[in-house]
Amino acid sequence: EREAAHRAFPKRVEDWDITRVIKDFADAAERMRAAMDDAWDAAGDGDAVIVSHQAPIWITHLHVAGEPYTHDPRTRRCALSSVTSFVRDQAGVWREVAYAEPAITGDAVDVGAV
């Protein structure tokens, strides 16, 4: 039976493919962390803003929280125009400090780039 939200047949990830998926997620988390480090260092005493799609910021959230990368994309906490805030401590360790949905509207629909 079709998944209503995705209009696709559900497919179980094959065992041979899970290693590739986890590596791809780890690579994405590393790229985001490097971008966050660069932005943090360049900002001095100011704030830095990085604009991202859902997957990279969600994978970064999982990485910072120490959670496994494998997840169901339908359960990501990434609303349209959401803001996830991180801080880096003196030891260079990132932690998430806030999540907000400042432009929340009950009837907003993301139809892609226009």
N, C-alpha and C positions, 0 to 999 in steps of 0.2 A: 504494500500500500504506500502511496506517496506521502511524503512529509508535507503538511499544509504550508508551513512557512517558507520552505525552500523549493517547492515544486520539483523535487528530485527524489529518486528512490534512495532510501537509506543504504549506505554501503559501509560495511565493517572494514576497518583498516587491516590490510593484510599484515601478517607477522613480519614478512620480509621488508615491508615498507616503514614500519614504525621507527626503526633505527634512523632512517633518512629523515623522517619528519622531526624527530627529536633533535637531530644534528642541525637541521635548518632552523628550528626554533632557538637553539643555543647560539647559532651564528647571528640571528636577528637580535637576540638579547645583548650579545657582545657589541654589535654595531651601535645599538641604542645607548649602551653604557658609555662607549667611546664618545659618541656625540654629546651625551650629557656631561661627561668630564670636560670636553672641549668648551662647551657652552658655559659651564660653571666657572672654569678657569678664566675665560674671556670676560665674564660679567663682573669680576672683581667683587665689589660689595653690592652689586645690583642683582636683579633677577634675570633669568634666562627663560625663553619660551621656545619649545620645540613643537612643531606641528606634525602630527603623525596619524596614520590610519589606525584602525582598531587593532589589528594583529600585533604590530610592533609594540604598542604601548601596553597591551594586555600581557604579552610575553615578558616585557620588562617588569610589569607588576608581579608576575609569577616568579621571575628570577630574584627580584629584590626581597620578596616574601619567603624565598626558599622553598617554593612549591614546585611540583613537577610541571614540566611544560605541556604534557599531554592534557587535553581538555576538549570539551564540546564547544565549538565556536558559537553555538546558539545561546550559551550561558554566560558569555563575556559581559562584564560590567563596563560597557562602553557605549553610552548613549550618544545620540547626535549632538555634537558641540560640547562634549564633556571635557572636563579639565582634571587631570591627575597630577598632583604636586609631589615632588620629591625633594629631599635635602641630602647633602653629603656631609658626613661628620669629618672631624680632624684626621681620622684614619683612612678617609677615602671611601667609607662604606655608605652606600645609598640606602635610604629608607623612605617609604611612602608616608606622607603626612596628611594628605587630604584628597578627596574626590568630590567633584561638584558637577552639577548639571545646570549651569546658569541660564541657558536658553530653553529650558524645558517647556514643551508645549504638548499637550495631550494629542493633538491631531497632526503633528509634524510627520512628514514622510520623506525619507531619504531616497531620492530617485536618481542619485548619481550626479556626476558633474554636468553642469549646464553651460 
